[in-house]
Amino acid sequence: MKTLSAWVVAMMIGCGGGGGSTPFDTIDARCTALCKSSEPTCTDEVTTCQQECQLRVADVMSLCTTCLLDHANAGTCAQGQICCPNAEFPNGVQDCKTECTGSVGVNPAPSPLCTDLCASTEPTCTAQAQSCLDQCEARVNGVSGLCALCLLDGANGGTCTSGQICCPSPHFPAQTADCTAVCP
């Protein structure tokens, strides 16, 4: 089992970045490869990508991790745009439940998933970002890593109309009943 190192993640961070901290002693080589970037301005995005990837592989059986990382996308950008890693994992826990039977995984607190979901650079969104973070952390507090992935699968940090300020407001489509296979 990997040991969690002492760490602090800022409650609200811009660009969904991880603030340069990592909750893990080591990062799996697959996550390092998936999240690599030679662009200096992408440091926070690399950290966030690595953390979210590591949550999917830490203390999880090989077939499960293979399924959870299958077709992961390290970022797609328009031509000429700086392309920072942004892990997209098309396979959720429910997609991999057969391969993940018996796996638990780790879920550090605070959760990098919640930090990323609730991040906002908009100063007027401070209250909403904190509320989002509180709701998200309460949802995954004390659960296993795979359970957290399931409960936050498809969560949306806020949808806005064009030109509107978009403050974080989590929408959690997965209910506990949907995740009974991986939530003890």
N, C-alpha and C positions, 0 to 999 in steps of 0.2 A: 504494500500500500504506500502511495506517495504521501509524504508528510507536508502539510500546509505550512508555508513559511509565514512569518509575521508580516503583515502587509496592511496598507491603508489605501483605499480607493476613494477618490473625491466623490462626494455625493452627487454632484452634477458636473458633467464634463462636456466639452464641445466636440462636435463631429463624431460622437459615439466612441471617442477614444478612451483608452484605459489609463491615461495619466502617467504612463511609463512604468506602472507597477505591475507585478504579476503575482497571483496567489499561489503559484506552483513553484516547487524547487527546480523542476526541470520541465521542459516542453517536449512533447513527443516529436520525433523527427518528421513525421507526416504533417504535423501542424506547422512546424518550422518551414517546411517546403511549401505548404499551401499558402502561408501568410507572408512569405518573403517579399521584400521590396528594397530596391536600391535608392528610392526617392527619400531624401532626408525629411521632407515635410510629412511623410506618412508614418512616423514613429508611433503615434497614438493608435492609428488604425491597425498597424501591425500587432501591437500589444492586444488590442481588443479581439482581433481575429484569432490570435494564438490562444487567448483565454477561452473563447467560445469553442474553439476546436478541442482544446485540452479537456474541457468539461465532457466532451463526447467520447474521449478515449481513456481517461484516467480510470484505472481499475475496472475496465470493461473487457469482456472476452473478445478475442480476435475477430471472430465472424461478426460480432455486433459492431465493433468499430469499423470494420470494412464496409458494412452496410450503412452505418451512420455517416461516413465520409464519402460514400460513393457519389460521384458527379459533383462534388463540392466545387464551388467557383470562387476563385480568389479575387474577383473583381472584374467587371467589364466596364470599359469607358469609351466615350466618344473619341474619335481621332483627334489627337493634339491635346487632349485633356490629361491632367495628372491622374494616374490610375493608382489609387491606394487600395491595399487589400481589404476586401469586404466579403468575409466568408458567407456563402450562401449554401445552406445544407438542404437540398431538396427532400432528403429522407428524414422523416421524423421517427420517434420511438415506435409509434404504432405501425409504421411501414416495416420496421425491423424487429417486431416483437418476437418472432420465432427465433431469430438469431440472438436476441438479447435476453432470452429466458435465463434466469440465474445471475445476470449481471446487475450490479448496483450502481457503480460510479460514484463520483464525489460531487458535492454541492457546497462549495465554500460560501461563507457569509462575510460580507455582502456578496451577492451573486453578480458576477460580471454580466450575466444575461440581463439582469434588472438594470444595472448601471447603464448598459448600452441602450436598452429599450426606453429608458426614461431621460436620456441625455437631452439637453437643450442649451443652445447658445443665446437664446432670446431672453434678455433680462426681465421682461415682463412675465415670463413663464415660470419664475422661481417657485411659486406656490404650487402650480400644477405639476411641475417636475418632482417636487418633494412628495406630493400626494401620490403620483405615479409610482415613485420608488417605494414608498411605504406599502402601497397595495401589492406591488410585485413581490417585495421581500416577505410580506405576510403570507402570500400564496405559496412560496417555496421554502419557508422557514422549516427546518427540521426534516425535509424530505431528501430522498436519495438524488443523485445526479440525474439518473434516467427519468425519475418522476418529475423533477424540475423541468427537464427538456420537454416532457410530454405536456405538463401544465402550461408551459409558456409557448408551446408550438403554435405558430400563426399569430401570436400576439402582435398587436399593432400599437405603436407608441403615439398615435394621433393621426387622423386624416383631416386634411384641410382643403377648402376650396382654393382656387387659384387666387393668389394675392393676399390671402388671409394669413395672419400670424398663426403658426401651428404650435400650440403648446402640448406637451406630452399628456396623453390621456389613454391609459392602457385599455385595450379591449382583449379579453381572454376568451377565445372561442372554445378552448378545451376545458371541459368540466372534469371534476375529480372522477366521476363515473366513467368518463372516456379513458381514463388512465389507470384503471384498476389493475391491469395486467402488470404494470411497472411501479405502482404506488402501493406500498405495504399498508 
